[in-house]
């Protein structure tokens, strides 16, 4: 197994608050890994460090053998990392297809003047981009909805559109920040199926933050747990699920053992 992403001793502070505290983790190529922890555990801050929104105060982030520390977000995207966000961030006045075209912009080569002059090469590239966009919409289950304004799509389909847009940059690693948040059971099932297809059919490595433990236990091969910025557990889902430190982090040390087991079997939000 090849390590695609290695996080080594990463710490991120905001004033006197340590949001991420000396975290180490590895993501294996073509794997599905979940990052879990109570609210405020540092999960999204770690994602922001991986994608260039925050620069770690200490530590190293290595992707495909090259350091990401100090790179801009667009440079990291060009290296092969894309993400979605906990709160939907679509371009609300654009169609579904136009949103996916935005996701492809780093891979397009036509110059500004070529676009202005509408050269033959630029037009050919645009046609190809539109075909790729339609194929990506079809892949996530939005085929035939290319011309619908993004905010007119149902909530679950807006989530799928975000994934399609992220795929436009041709990532090797896709970071999903709570992809099932706010979804009903059918929409959640559809998202879980898509995550499996991303890895199995397109070879994309998936790293996701998720609070829905049914999702985590169903799709993850590896789970890492943060609490107050520190990594407190990592391993196979069942091992993490029964880890006393993980149970304590979610439910507190004084919770009755039977209640712990019952609650662990449900979604933890």
N, C-alpha and C positions, 0 to 999 in steps of 0.2 A: 504494500500500500504506500502511495506517495503522499507526503504532506504537502498540501497546497498552501495553507495559511498557518503561520506560527506566530503566536503572541507570547512575548517573553518579558516578564517583569513589568508590565505596563501599569503605570500609575497616572491618574489624572485628578488634579485638585482644583477646586474653585474657592479661592480664599482659604478659609480654615477647614473646608469640607473636603474630605477625600472621597470622591465619587467612585473611582476605580483604584483598587489598592493591590499593587504588585501581582497582577493576574497573569498566569501562564495558561495557554491552551493551544491545541493543535487541531486543525480541520483537515481530514483526509480527503483527497480528491475523489469525486463522485460519491460523496457521503451526504447524509441528511443528519444534521446536528442541531439540537435545540439548546437555547440559553434561557434558563428560567430563574426565578427568584421573586421575592416579595416586591411590592411597589417600592421604588426608591433604592433598589439594590445596586443600580449602576449599569443595567443592561443596555439601555439606549445610549448612555454615555460611551460605553465600550464600542457600540456600533458606530457612533460618531467619530471615535478615534480611528476606527478601521477605514472610514470613508473620507477622512480629511477635514471634517467639520471641526474637530478638536485635534490639537497636537498633544500627544502624551507628554507629561512632565518628565517621566523617565520610562525606560523600556524600549523594546524593539518590536516592530511589526514587519514580518517578512512574508511576501506573497510570491509564489512561484520562484523562490530563490532570490528575490530582490526586495530591498527595504522600501516601505511606504512612508516612513516617518518624514515629515516635512513637505510631502507632495500636496498639491492642491486637489480638491475633489475631482475636477475634470481629468487630471492626470491619473488619478487612481481609477476612475471609470475607464479610461483608455487602456489601462493595464489589464482590465478584465474583471472588475468588481462593480456590481450594480446593487441597488437597494430599493425597497419600498418603505413607506412610513406608516406609523401607527395611525395618524390622521391622514385621510385621503388627500393627496396633493395633485389632483388632475388639473389640466387647463380647462376650466369650466366652459369657456365659450368656443372651444375647439371640438371637432368631431372625434370619435373614437380613433379613426385612422390618423388624423392629424396629431393626436397625442402620441401615437406610436412612432410617427415620423420624427417628432421631436426627440424621442429616445434614440433615434439612429444618427443624430446630427454629428456625433464625433466620428462616425465611420464614413461620412461622406467626404469626397475629395474636391468637389467643384469649388472654385474660388467665388468670392463675392461678385466679381465682374462677370464671371461666367453665368451666374444666376441672373444678373441684371440683363445681360445680352441674350440670354436664353440660347446658349450655344448647343450644338447637336450633342456634344458630350454631356453637358449638364442635363439636358432633357432625357437622355438615355439613363443617366444615373437616377434621376427623379422617378422615372417609370419603374426602374428596378427596386428603388426604395419603397414605392407604393405596393409592389407585388410582395416584397418581404413583409411589409406592414399587414397586408391582408392575410398572409400566411400565419403571422403571429397571432392575429385576432382569431383566426380559425383554430389555431392550436389551443388557445385558452378557452375556447367555447363561445366566442363572440362573432363567429362567421356570419356575414349578412347584415351586420350592424355597424358597418364602417362609417356611414354618414350620420349616425345618430350623435347629437350633442352629448358630450360625456356626462354632464350632470343630469341628463334625462334617463340615463340607465338606472336600473335598480341598484341598490346599495351593494349587493354581492357582486354584481357585474362590474361596478366601478372598481372593486378590489381586483377583479380579474384583469381589467384594463390596465391597472397599475403594473401588474406583473408583465403584461404584454409590452408595455412601454419600456420597462426595465430590460426586457429581453432584446429590445432594439439595439442596445449597445453591445450585444454579443458577449455577455459575461461568461466567465468560467466559474465565478462564485457569485451567488445571488443571496443577499441579505434581506430577509423578510421580517419586518417589525410588526408583530401581532397580526398576521394575515387573516386570522379568523375573528378578530375583534368585531363585535356587533352583529355577527352573522347568525342566521337561524340554522337549525340542524342540517337542512338540505344544502344550504350555501356552504356550510362548514365542510360537509362531505365532499362537495364539488372542489373546494380548495385543497383538501387533502389529496384527492385524486390527482389534481394538477401538480402538486409538489412531487408526488411519485413519478409522474410522467416527465417532469423537468429533468430528473436524474436519469430515469431509465431510457427515455427516448432522445433527449438532447445532451446528455452527459454533463448537465450543470450541477455543480456542488451547491448544496443549500444549507444555509446557516440561519436559523430563525429564532426570534424571541416569541414566546407564546405563553399565555396564562391558562389556556384551556388544556387541562392535563389529559383529557381524552385524546386530544390532537397530539400532544407531546408523546404520549405512550404508544400511540398508533403508528406514527410515522418516523420516529427518531431511531437512529442506530446508536447515537451517543448523546448524552445530556450533560451539560455543565450548569452548575448552580452557583449563583452569586447571592451574597447577603451582606449588606452594608459595604459593598464594593469589593469584598473578598471572595475568592473562589472557595467554597466549602465542600464541594463534592463534584465528581465527574465520573462517568462510566455508562454502562448499559442502562436503559430506562428502568428496568425492574430493580436493579441494585440501587440506583439513586432514589427511587420511590420509597424504599424501605430504610434508607439511611436516617438514623436518629437525628443527625444535625439538620437534615433537610426538613424533616417533620417538625422539629422545634422551630426552625426559621419561619415556616408557614403558620404553625398553629400555636406556638408557645410551649414552654417547658412544663406547664402545669395541666395541660389538657389530658383528660382521661384517655388511656390507651385504646379502648374500644372506639371512642369518638375519633381518635386519630385515624384509625384504620378506615372507619366509615367515611370520613372526610377525604382521605387520600383517594378513595375510590370514586369520588365525585370530581367535578370540575373545581379547580381552585382559581378564584378570580381576585 
